[in-house]
Amino acid sequence: MELLAVLAMAFYLLAAFACVHNLLNPQNPGRRYGLLAALFALALHSLWLFNTVVLVPDGQNLSMLNVASIVSLIICLLMTMLVSRFNVWLLMPVVYGFAGLLLAADFLLPGYYTMHIETRPEILLHIGLGLLSYSLLNIACLLAILLSFLDNRLKKHKLTNLPAMPPLMTIERNLFRLIFVGVLLLTLSISSGLFFLQEMFSPGKAHKAVLSILAWCVYVGLLWGHHRLGWRGRKVIWTSVAGSVLLTIAYFGSRFVREVLLGS
């Protein structure tokens, strides 16, 4: 099992270096080799997580780092599928590199937080919808940061030394598509939690529900502001980042305090 993690990290590193090489050499026809390395990394990462999360005695190990590693896997998979269509190669070294770092942290600092979701499929549905919506909205956050970076470079007339990038309007359009789908999934996740989980607002868990609902309000407000008031530019970027930060605190804030700071 250790070999799976080491090989996955190596292939993530290889994929990141290949993407950097392709960005520096835009005429290089070997772009597919970076994607091939990424596919090997994703496959090995998936196998390692299956062994670490599912094939453990007495339930499923959903520790904070395991969940973060699952999210990074989903983000890498979705970004690998969308990168050619969205033409956001500039983000891929960051995506693959961060996934490799999270995998390394999960491998070197194993944690244990056992759950029994096999006995309650509604919890699996709730968790699955939550992780997928969180992944999509974090990809939207990455696009918002890329949009801010390119807009700043454009204002300083420094885009000429960057690889070919899609128009800013195209990035913004894809950003709102991702936010719309992410909000739909987040709505289903919150609704399933309200319907199936009686302990959703119990002490120790209420903050997650409250922050998730606040993040939902932020994203819905962003979609409404864009559609009705024509919000663009900095408002869109900062609101998207704020929503992502709220969700991150909701999903990992208390887990970080309990598992890392308190060690329980």
C-alpha positions as CSV (number, residue, x, y, z in Angstrom):
1,M,0.0,0.0,0.0
2,E,2.9,2.3,0.7
3,L,4.2,1.7,-2.8
4,L,0.8,3.0,-4.2
5,A,1.2,6.3,-2.4
6,V,4.8,6.8,-3.3
7,L,4.1,6.0,-7.0
8,A,1.1,8.3,-7.0
9,M,3.1,11.2,-5.6
10,A,5.9,10.6,-8.2
11,F,3.4,10.6,-11.1
12,Y,1.7,13.8,-9.7
13,L,5.2,15.4,-9.6
14,L,5.9,14.2,-13.1
15,A,2.5,15.6,-14.3
16,A,3.2,19.0,-12.7
17,F,6.7,19.2,-14.3
18,A,5.3,18.1,-17.7
19,C,2.7,20.9,-17.5
20,V,5.3,23.5,-16.6
21,H,7.5,22.3,-19.4
22,N,4.5,22.6,-21.8
23,L,3.7,26.1,-20.6
24,L,7.3,27.2,-21.2
25,N,7.3,25.5,-24.6
26,P,3.9,26.0,-26.1
27,Q,4.9,24.6,-29.5
28,N,5.8,21.3,-27.8
29,P,3.5,18.5,-29.1
30,G,4.1,16.3,-26.0
31,R,1.2,17.7,-23.9
32,R,-0.5,14.3,-23.8
33,Y,2.4,12.8,-21.8
34,G,1.6,15.1,-18.9
35,L,-2.0,14.0,-19.0
36,L,-0.9,10.4,-19.2
37,A,1.2,10.8,-16.0
38,A,-1.8,12.5,-14.4
39,L,-4.0,9.5,-15.2
40,F,-1.5,7.1,-13.7
41,A,-1.4,9.3,-10.6
42,L,-5.2,9.4,-10.3
43,A,-5.5,5.7,-10.7
44,L,-2.8,5.0,-8.0
45,H,-4.3,7.7,-5.7
46,S,-7.7,6.1,-6.0
47,L,-6.4,2.6,-5.2
48,W,-4.5,4.0,-2.2
49,L,-7.6,5.8,-0.9
50,F,-9.7,2.7,-1.3
51,N,-7.3,0.8,0.8
52,T,-6.9,3.5,3.4
53,V,-10.6,4.6,3.7
54,V,-12.6,1.5,2.8
55,L,-10.5,-1.6,3.5
56,V,-10.0,-0.9,7.2
57,P,-11.5,-2.9,10.1
58,D,-14.6,-1.6,11.8
59,G,-16.0,1.0,9.4
60,Q,-14.6,3.6,7.1
61,N,-11.7,5.9,8.0
62,L,-12.8,9.4,7.1
63,S,-10.1,11.3,8.9
64,M,-9.5,15.0,8.0
65,L,-6.5,14.3,5.7
66,N,-8.3,11.3,4.1
67,V,-11.3,13.5,3.2
68,A,-9.0,16.3,2.0
69,S,-7.1,13.8,-0.1
70,I,-10.5,12.6,-1.6
71,V,-11.4,16.2,-2.4
72,S,-8.0,16.7,-4.1
73,L,-8.5,13.5,-6.1
74,I,-12.0,14.7,-7.3
75,I,-10.6,18.2,-8.2
76,C,-7.7,16.6,-10.1
77,L,-10.0,14.3,-12.0
78,L,-12.4,17.0,-12.9
79,M,-9.7,19.5,-13.9
80,T,-8.0,16.8,-16.1
81,M,-11.3,16.2,-17.8
82,L,-12.0,20.0,-18.3
83,V,-8.5,21.4,-18.9
84,S,-8.5,21.0,-22.7
85,R,-12.0,22.5,-23.0
86,F,-11.4,25.3,-20.6
87,N,-7.8,25.8,-21.7
88,V,-6.6,26.5,-18.2
89,W,-3.2,24.7,-18.4
90,L,-1.7,27.5,-16.2
91,L,-3.6,26.0,-13.2
92,M,-2.6,22.4,-13.7
93,P,0.9,22.5,-12.1
94,V,-0.8,23.9,-8.9
95,V,-3.6,21.3,-9.0
96,Y,-1.3,18.3,-9.4
97,G,1.3,19.7,-7.1
98,F,-1.2,20.4,-4.3
99,A,-2.7,16.9,-4.7
100,G,0.7,15.4,-4.3
101,L,1.4,17.4,-1.2
102,L,-1.9,16.4,0.4
103,L,-1.3,12.8,-0.4
104,A,2.2,13.0,1.1
105,A,0.7,14.6,4.3
106,D,-2.0,11.9,4.5
107,F,0.7,9.2,4.0
108,L,3.1,10.6,6.6
109,L,0.5,11.7,9.1
110,P,-2.2,9.0,9.2
111,G,-5.3,9.8,11.2
112,Y,-8.3,7.8,12.2
113,Y,-11.9,9.0,12.3
114,T,-14.1,5.9,11.9
115,M,-17.6,6.0,10.6
116,H,-20.2,3.4,9.6
117,I,-21.7,4.8,6.5
118,E,-22.5,1.3,5.0
119,T,-25.4,1.1,7.5
120,R,-26.8,4.5,6.5
121,P,-26.7,5.0,2.8
122,E,-28.4,8.4,3.2
123,I,-25.2,9.6,4.9
124,L,-23.2,8.4,2.0
125,L,-25.5,10.4,-0.3
126,H,-25.1,13.5,1.9
127,I,-21.3,13.2,2.1
128,G,-20.9,12.4,-1.6
129,L,-23.0,15.5,-2.7
130,G,-21.1,17.7,-0.2
131,L,-17.7,16.6,-1.4
132,L,-18.6,16.9,-5.1
133,S,-20.2,20.4,-4.6
134,Y,-17.1,21.5,-2.5
135,S,-14.8,20.3,-5.3
136,L,-16.7,22.1,-8.0
137,L,-16.9,25.3,-6.0
138,N,-13.1,25.1,-5.3
139,I,-12.4,24.7,-9.0
140,A,-14.5,27.8,-9.5
141,C,-12.4,29.6,-6.9
142,L,-9.3,28.6,-8.8
143,L,-10.8,30.1,-12.0
144,A,-11.7,33.2,-10.0
145,I,-8.0,33.6,-8.9
146,L,-6.8,32.9,-12.4
147,L,-9.3,35.5,-13.7
148,S,-7.9,38.0,-11.2
149,F,-4.3,37.2,-12.1
150,L,-4.9,37.6,-15.9
151,D,-7.0,40.8,-15.4
152,N,-4.1,42.3,-13.4
153,R,-1.5,41.3,-16.1
154,L,-3.8,42.7,-18.8
155,K,-4.0,46.0,-17.1
156,K,-0.2,46.1,-16.8
157,H,0.2,45.0,-20.5
158,K,2.1,41.9,-19.4
159,L,0.0,39.2,-21.1
160,T,2.3,38.9,-24.1
161,N,4.8,36.7,-22.3
162,L,2.2,34.2,-21.0
163,P,1.1,31.0,-22.9
164,A,-2.0,31.2,-25.0
165,M,-5.0,31.7,-22.6
166,P,-8.7,31.8,-23.3
167,P,-10.4,35.2,-23.3
168,L,-11.3,36.6,-19.9
169,M,-15.0,36.4,-20.8
170,T,-14.7,32.7,-21.5
171,I,-13.1,32.1,-18.1
172,E,-15.8,34.1,-16.4
173,R,-18.5,32.2,-18.3
174,N,-17.0,28.9,-17.2
175,L,-16.7,30.2,-13.7
176,F,-20.4,30.9,-13.4
177,R,-21.3,27.5,-15.0
178,L,-19.2,25.7,-12.3
179,I,-20.7,27.9,-9.5
180,F,-24.3,27.1,-10.8
181,V,-23.7,23.4,-10.8
182,G,-21.9,23.5,-7.5
183,V,-24.7,25.4,-5.9
184,L,-27.2,22.9,-7.2
185,L,-25.2,20.1,-5.6
186,L,-24.7,22.1,-2.4
187,T,-28.4,22.7,-2.2
188,L,-29.1,18.9,-2.5
189,S,-26.4,18.2,0.1
190,I,-27.8,20.6,2.6
191,S,-31.4,19.4,1.9
192,S,-30.4,15.8,2.4
193,G,-28.7,16.7,5.7
194,L,-31.8,18.5,6.9
195,F,-34.0,15.6,5.8
196,F,-31.9,12.6,6.9
197,L,-29.7,13.8,9.7
198,Q,-31.4,14.7,12.9
199,E,-28.1,15.6,14.6
200,M,-27.2,18.1,11.9
201,F,-27.7,21.0,14.4
202,S,-26.5,19.2,17.5
203,P,-23.7,20.7,19.6
204,G,-20.4,20.2,17.9
205,K,-21.9,19.9,14.4
206,A,-24.2,23.0,14.2
207,H,-21.3,25.2,13.0
208,K,-20.9,23.1,9.9
209,A,-24.5,23.4,9.0
210,V,-24.6,27.1,9.7
211,L,-21.4,27.9,7.7
212,S,-22.5,25.7,4.8
213,I,-25.8,27.6,4.7
214,L,-24.0,30.9,4.9
215,A,-21.8,29.8,2.0
216,W,-24.9,28.8,0.0
217,C,-26.3,32.3,0.6
218,V,-23.0,33.8,-0.6
219,Y,-23.1,31.8,-3.8
220,V,-26.8,32.4,-4.5
221,G,-26.2,36.1,-3.9
222,L,-23.3,36.0,-6.4
223,L,-25.4,34.3,-9.0
224,W,-28.3,36.7,-8.4
225,G,-26.0,39.7,-8.5
226,H,-24.4,38.6,-11.8
227,H,-27.7,37.8,-13.4
228,R,-29.8,40.8,-12.2
229,L,-27.2,43.5,-11.4
230,G,-24.4,42.5,-13.9
231,W,-21.8,41.9,-11.3
232,R,-18.4,41.2,-12.8
233,G,-14.7,41.6,-12.0
234,R,-13.6,42.1,-8.4
235,K,-17.0,41.5,-6.8
236,V,-17.2,38.1,-8.5
237,I,-13.7,37.1,-7.6
238,W,-13.8,38.1,-4.0
239,T,-17.3,36.7,-3.4
240,S,-16.3,33.3,-5.0
241,V,-13.2,33.2,-2.8
242,A,-15.3,34.1,0.3
243,G,-17.7,31.3,-0.4
244,S,-14.9,28.8,-0.8
245,V,-13.3,29.9,2.5
246,L,-16.6,29.5,4.3
247,L,-17.1,26.0,3.0
248,T,-13.5,25.1,3.9
249,I,-14.0,26.2,7.5
250,A,-17.3,24.4,7.6
251,Y,-15.9,21.1,6.4
252,F,-12.5,21.1,8.0
253,G,-12.4,23.7,10.8
254,S,-13.6,21.7,13.7
255,R,-11.9,18.6,12.4
256,F,-8.6,20.4,12.3
257,V,-9.0,21.5,15.9
258,R,-10.1,18.1,17.1
259,E,-7.7,15.9,15.1
260,V,-4.6,18.1,14.8
261,L,-4.6,20.6,17.7
262,L,-6.2,18.4,20.3
263,G,-5.1,15.1,18.8
264,S,-8.4,13.4,19.6
